[in-house]
Amino acid sequence: MRRGIVRRVAELALQIEPDRQRVLQWIVYTRLPVRGGKTTFELACNGQGERVLMLLHGLLAQPGQRPAQLPAMH
């Protein structure tokens, strides 16, 4: 696992969801359909954390207001 990738993901995720507890739950438990149904943590452990960063960067780069929620959160 790349050192610091989960921290980098969390920092970006906090720009979308300011509640640290919800971000932690999202990282550990929420499966991302657009990333093969794996959680952010699983992706990071498998060396694919950059894919999550790209997803979050893409959401934050969209014009208009910041995204209302993290991907796959209901």
C-alpha positions as YAML, in Angstrom:
chain: A
units: angstrom
residues:
- id: 1
  name: MET
  ca: [0.00, 0.00, 0.00]
- id: 2
  name: ARG
  ca: [1.36, 3.40, -0.89]
- id: 3
  name: ARG
  ca: [2.22, 5.31, 2.21]
- id: 4
  name: GLY
  ca: [-0.30, 8.06, 2.93]
- id: 5
  name: ILE
  ca: [-2.83, 7.19, 0.23]
- id: 6
  name: VAL
  ca: [-5.69, 6.72, 2.70]
- id: 7
  name: ARG
  ca: [-4.87, 10.08, 4.28]
- id: 8
  name: ARG
  ca: [-4.89, 11.73, 0.85]
- id: 9
  name: VAL
  ca: [-8.24, 10.13, 0.04]
- id: 10
  name: ALA
  ca: [-9.64, 11.25, 3.41]
- id: 11
  name: GLU
  ca: [-8.46, 14.84, 2.87]
- id: 12
  name: LEU
  ca: [-10.22, 14.98, -0.50]
- id: 13
  name: ALA
  ca: [-13.32, 13.23, 0.83]
- id: 14
  name: LEU
  ca: [-13.55, 15.81, 3.63]
- id: 15
  name: GLN
  ca: [-13.98, 18.48, 0.97]
- id: 16
  name: ILE
  ca: [-17.23, 16.72, 0.02]
- id: 17
  name: GLU
  ca: [-18.36, 15.40, 3.42]
- id: 18
  name: PRO
  ca: [-17.08, 17.46, 6.37]
- id: 19
  name: ASP
  ca: [-18.07, 14.85, 8.97]
- id: 20
  name: ARG
  ca: [-14.87, 12.87, 9.73]
- id: 21
  name: GLN
  ca: [-16.83, 9.88, 11.09]
- id: 22
  name: ARG
  ca: [-18.85, 9.59, 7.88]
- id: 23
  name: VAL
  ca: [-15.69, 9.84, 5.80]
- id: 24
  name: LEU
  ca: [-14.08, 7.06, 7.84]
- id: 25
  name: GLN
  ca: [-17.17, 4.88, 7.42]
- id: 26
  name: TRP
  ca: [-17.17, 5.62, 3.68]
- id: 27
  name: ILE
  ca: [-13.49, 4.63, 3.35]
- id: 28
  name: VAL
  ca: [-13.89, 1.37, 5.27]
- id: 29
  name: TYR
  ca: [-17.41, 0.17, 4.47]
- id: 30
  name: THR
  ca: [-18.88, 1.73, 1.34]
- id: 31
  name: ARG
  ca: [-18.51, -0.36, -1.79]
- id: 32
  name: LEU
  ca: [-17.93, 1.65, -4.95]
- id: 33
  name: PRO
  ca: [-19.83, 0.16, -7.91]
- id: 34
  name: VAL
  ca: [-17.73, 2.24, -10.32]
- id: 35
  name: ARG
  ca: [-14.60, 0.61, -8.86]
- id: 36
  name: GLY
  ca: [-15.65, -3.04, -9.04]
- id: 37
  name: GLY
  ca: [-17.65, -3.04, -5.80]
- id: 38
  name: LYS
  ca: [-14.56, -2.69, -3.63]
- id: 39
  name: THR
  ca: [-14.24, -0.29, -0.72]
- id: 40
  name: THR
  ca: [-11.79, 2.60, -0.78]
- id: 41
  name: PHE
  ca: [-9.72, 0.80, 1.85]
- id: 42
  name: GLU
  ca: [-9.59, -2.39, -0.22]
- id: 43
  name: LEU
  ca: [-8.52, -0.43, -3.27]
- id: 44
  name: ALA
  ca: [-5.80, 1.36, -1.29]
- id: 45
  name: CYS
  ca: [-4.51, -1.93, 0.14]
- id: 46
  name: ASN
  ca: [-4.32, -3.34, -3.38]
- id: 47
  name: GLY
  ca: [-2.31, -0.40, -4.72]
- id: 48
  name: GLN
  ca: [-5.31, 1.20, -6.44]
- id: 49
  name: GLY
  ca: [-5.89, 4.17, -4.14]
- id: 50
  name: GLU
  ca: [-4.98, 6.54, -6.97]
- id: 51
  name: ARG
  ca: [-8.16, 5.40, -8.73]
- id: 52
  name: VAL
  ca: [-10.21, 6.68, -5.78]
- id: 53
  name: LEU
  ca: [-8.29, 9.96, -5.81]
- id: 54
  name: MET
  ca: [-9.09, 10.36, -9.52]
- id: 55
  name: LEU
  ca: [-12.78, 9.68, -8.81]
- id: 56
  name: LEU
  ca: [-12.89, 12.30, -6.04]
- id: 57
  name: HIS
  ca: [-10.88, 14.83, -8.08]
- id: 58
  name: GLY
  ca: [-13.37, 14.34, -10.91]
- id: 59
  name: LEU
  ca: [-16.31, 15.01, -8.61]
- id: 60
  name: LEU
  ca: [-14.69, 18.11, -7.17]
- id: 61
  name: ALA
  ca: [-13.77, 19.43, -10.63]
- id: 62
  name: GLN
  ca: [-17.36, 19.50, -11.84]
- id: 63
  name: PRO
  ca: [-18.67, 23.02, -12.33]
- id: 64
  name: GLY
  ca: [-21.11, 24.41, -9.82]
- id: 65
  name: GLN
  ca: [-21.47, 23.56, -6.16]
- id: 66
  name: ARG
  ca: [-19.45, 20.87, -4.45]
- id: 67
  name: PRO
  ca: [-20.89, 17.35, -4.68]
- id: 68
  name: ALA
  ca: [-23.70, 16.69, -2.21]
- id: 69
  name: GLN
  ca: [-22.29, 13.36, -1.04]
- id: 70
  name: LEU
  ca: [-19.49, 10.88, -1.47]
- id: 71
  name: PRO
  ca: [-19.88, 8.26, -4.23]
- id: 72
  name: ALA
  ca: [-22.27, 5.39, -3.46]
- id: 73
  name: MET
  ca: [-23.45, 6.96, -0.17]
- id: 74
  name: HIS
  ca: [-27.20, 6.96, 0.38]
...
